Amino acid sequence: MRIEGEAAVVTGGASGLGRATAAALAEAGVKVALFDRNLELARKAAAEIGALAVECEVTSADSARAAFATAREAHGPARICINCAGIGGSKRIVDRQNQPMELDHFRRIVEVCLIGTFNTLSLAAADMSKLDPLDADGQRGVIVNTASVAGYEGQIGQISYASAKGGVIGMTLPAARDLASWGIRVCTIAPGIIHTPLLMGLPQETLDMLGRQVPFPKRTGRDREYASLAMEIIRNDYLNGETIRLDGAIRMAPR
Ligand SMILES: NC(=O)c1ccc[n+]([C@@H]2O[C@H](COP(=O)([O-])OP(=O)(O)OC[C@H]3O[C@@H](n4cnc5c(N)ncnc54)[C@H](O)[C@@H]3O)[C@@H](O)[C@H]2O)c1
C-alpha cells in the first residue's frame, strides 16, 4: 500500500511499540494520531514525532468514537490502524491462601487487550469502508493488532493476559475474512520479549536472564524491530489474515 500523505491511528501510541511505529509512520510521510489513555505522555511523544495526541480509553465505545472523530477532523479518515494499547499483569488462578483470583483482574486485562483491540479495529474499519479504494485490487486500508507469544505459550500466572492475547490471535483471520469485501487487510504481530517501558520495572538482571532464553539473537527485542515489521505489513498487500511471531525463536517455558 502506498502510504505517503495518508492518515494513521496508533493506539497505545504514547509509549513503547506504538510510539516506535508512530515514529516510523511519521518519517514515511503519514499523518499520525496517537491514541492513548495517558494524554500527557501522548502529547510529549506527539511533539517529538510530529503527530497529534488524542486522549482515548480503548475499553470505552464513547471515548474511542470521540477519538476517531477528533483524528478524522484533523487528518481525514485513517487508512492505517495500529493497535498497541495493552497492559500486563500476573496472577495465578488460585493463590497460596487457596483463594481464587478476583474476577476483576481477569476482566480488566481482557477488557483492555482484547475488547479494546476489537473496539478500535471496528471503528477504524468503518471509517476505511467509506473511503475510495486506493488501487486496482480495491484496497482501502490495513489494520495491525498486537498479540503476544503468551497467546500461544502462556506462562504460570499469565492466564488473564494469555486469554486476552489468544483472543487477538483468534480474531485475526475472521476479521480479515469479514473485512475482505471492503478491501481492508488485518494482520497481528505476536512479539516475544521486547525492551519497552512495559518491562522497565524489571531489574537489569532479569532482563539479561530473559535475553539469554532467546535462541538467537540472544537479547530482548527492540521496539524498532516491531515497527519495521508493522511497516512491512502495511506496505505488503499480500500479507493478510496472519499472526506473525517476532521473537528470536523463543518458546516460553511454563515459568
Ligand atoms: N514489550 C513486550 O515485551 C511485549 C511483548 C508482547 C506483547 N506486547 C504487547 O505490545 C503492546 C504494546 O506494549 P509496550 O511494550 O509498547 O507497552 P507500553 O506500556 O510501553 O505501551 C502501552 C501503551 O498503551 C497505553 N494504554 C494502556 N491501556 C490503555 C487503555 N485502556 N486505553 C488506551 N491506552 C492504553 C499505555 O498508556 C501505554 O502508552 C501491548 O499490547 C503489549 O501487551 C508487548
The ligand as an SDF file (V2000), in Angstrom:
LIG
                    3D

 44 48  0  0  0  0  0  0  0  0999 V2000
    7.0570   -5.2780   25.3800 N   0  0  0  0  0  0  0  0  0  0  0  0
    6.8800   -6.5820   25.2370 C   0  0  0  0  0  0  0  0  0  0  0  0
    7.7540   -7.4000   25.5490 O   0  0  0  0  0  0  0  0  0  0  0  0
    5.5920   -7.1110   24.6650 C   0  0  0  0  0  0  0  0  0  0  0  0
    5.5300   -8.4660   24.3450 C   0  0  0  0  0  0  0  0  0  0  0  0
    4.3730   -8.9820   23.8140 C   0  0  0  0  0  0  0  0  0  0  0  0
    3.2890   -8.1610   23.6040 C   0  0  0  0  0  0  0  0  0  0  0  0
    3.3630   -6.8460   23.9170 N   0  0  0  0  0  0  0  0  0  0  0  0
    2.1730   -6.0220   23.6840 C   0  0  0  0  0  0  0  0  0  0  0  0
    2.5310   -4.9020   22.8970 O   0  0  0  0  0  0  0  0  0  0  0  0
    1.6370   -3.8220   23.1910 C   0  0  0  0  0  0  0  0  0  0  0  0
    2.4610   -2.5770   23.5000 C   0  0  0  0  0  0  0  0  0  0  0  0
    3.2560   -2.8380   24.6280 O   0  0  0  0  0  0  0  0  0  0  0  0
    4.5020   -1.9440   25.0340 P   0  0  0  0  0  0  0  0  0  0  0  0
    5.5660   -2.8730   25.4490 O   0  0  0  0  0  0  0  0  0  0  0  0
    4.7700   -0.9460   23.9850 O   0  0  0  0  0  0  0  0  0  0  0  0
    3.9060   -1.2760   26.3770 O   0  0  0  0  0  0  0  0  0  0  0  0
    3.9210    0.2200   26.9060 P   0  0  0  0  0  0  0  0  0  0  0  0
    3.4360    0.1330   28.3050 O   0  0  0  0  0  0  0  0  0  0  0  0
    5.2320    0.8680   26.6260 O   0  0  0  0  0  0  0  0  0  0  0  0
    2.8150    0.9530   25.9980 O   0  0  0  0  0  0  0  0  0  0  0  0
    1.4490    0.6630   26.1040 C   0  0  0  0  0  0  0  0  0  0  0  0
    0.6680    1.9460   25.9180 C   0  0  0  0  0  0  0  0  0  0  0  0
   -0.7370    1.6080   25.9430 O   0  0  0  0  0  0  0  0  0  0  0  0
   -1.4120    2.5840   26.7060 C   0  0  0  0  0  0  0  0  0  0  0  0
   -2.6440    2.0200   27.2540 N   0  0  0  0  0  0  0  0  0  0  0  0
   -2.7450    1.0600   28.2120 C   0  0  0  0  0  0  0  0  0  0  0  0
   -4.0250    0.8250   28.4920 N   0  0  0  0  0  0  0  0  0  0  0  0
   -4.7600    1.6500   27.6960 C   0  0  0  0  0  0  0  0  0  0  0  0
   -6.1540    1.8740   27.5400 C   0  0  0  0  0  0  0  0  0  0  0  0
   -7.0540    1.1960   28.2860 N   0  0  0  0  0  0  0  0  0  0  0  0
   -6.5730    2.7870   26.6260 N   0  0  0  0  0  0  0  0  0  0  0  0
   -5.6600    3.4800   25.9010 C   0  0  0  0  0  0  0  0  0  0  0  0
   -4.3330    3.3320   26.0250 N   0  0  0  0  0  0  0  0  0  0  0  0
   -3.8740    2.4090   26.9030 C   0  0  0  0  0  0  0  0  0  0  0  0
   -0.4220    2.9890   27.7890 C   0  0  0  0  0  0  0  0  0  0  0  0
   -0.7520    4.2660   28.3470 O   0  0  0  0  0  0  0  0  0  0  0  0
    0.9000    2.9770   27.0330 C   0  0  0  0  0  0  0  0  0  0  0  0
    1.1930    4.2480   26.4780 O   0  0  0  0  0  0  0  0  0  0  0  0
    0.7550   -4.2960   24.3460 C   0  0  0  0  0  0  0  0  0  0  0  0
   -0.4680   -4.7580   23.8190 O   0  0  0  0  0  0  0  0  0  0  0  0
    1.5380   -5.4520   24.9380 C   0  0  0  0  0  0  0  0  0  0  0  0
    0.7040   -6.3950   25.5620 O   0  0  0  0  0  0  0  0  0  0  0  0
    4.4880   -6.2910   24.4530 C   0  0  0  0  0  0  0  0  0  0  0  0
  1  2  1  0
  2  3  2  0
  2  4  1  0
  4  5  1  0
  4 44  2  0
  5  6  2  0
  6  7  1  0
  7  8  2  0
  8  9  1  0
  8 44  1  0
  9 10  1  0
  9 42  1  0
 10 11  1  0
 11 12  1  0
 11 40  1  0
 12 13  1  0
 13 14  1  0
 14 15  2  0
 14 16  1  0
 14 17  1  0
 17 18  1  0
 18 19  2  0
 18 20  1  0
 18 21  1  0
 21 22  1  0
 22 23  1  0
 23 24  1  0
 23 38  1  0
 24 25  1  0
 25 26  1  0
 25 36  1  0
 26 27  1  0
 26 35  1  0
 27 28  2  0
 28 29  1  0
 29 30  1  0
 29 35  2  0
 30 31  1  0
 30 32  2  0
 32 33  1  0
 33 34  2  0
 34 35  1  0
 36 37  1  0
 36 38  1  0
 38 39  1  0
 40 41  1  0
 40 42  1  0
 42 43  1  0
M  CHG  2   8   1  16  -1
M  END
$$$$
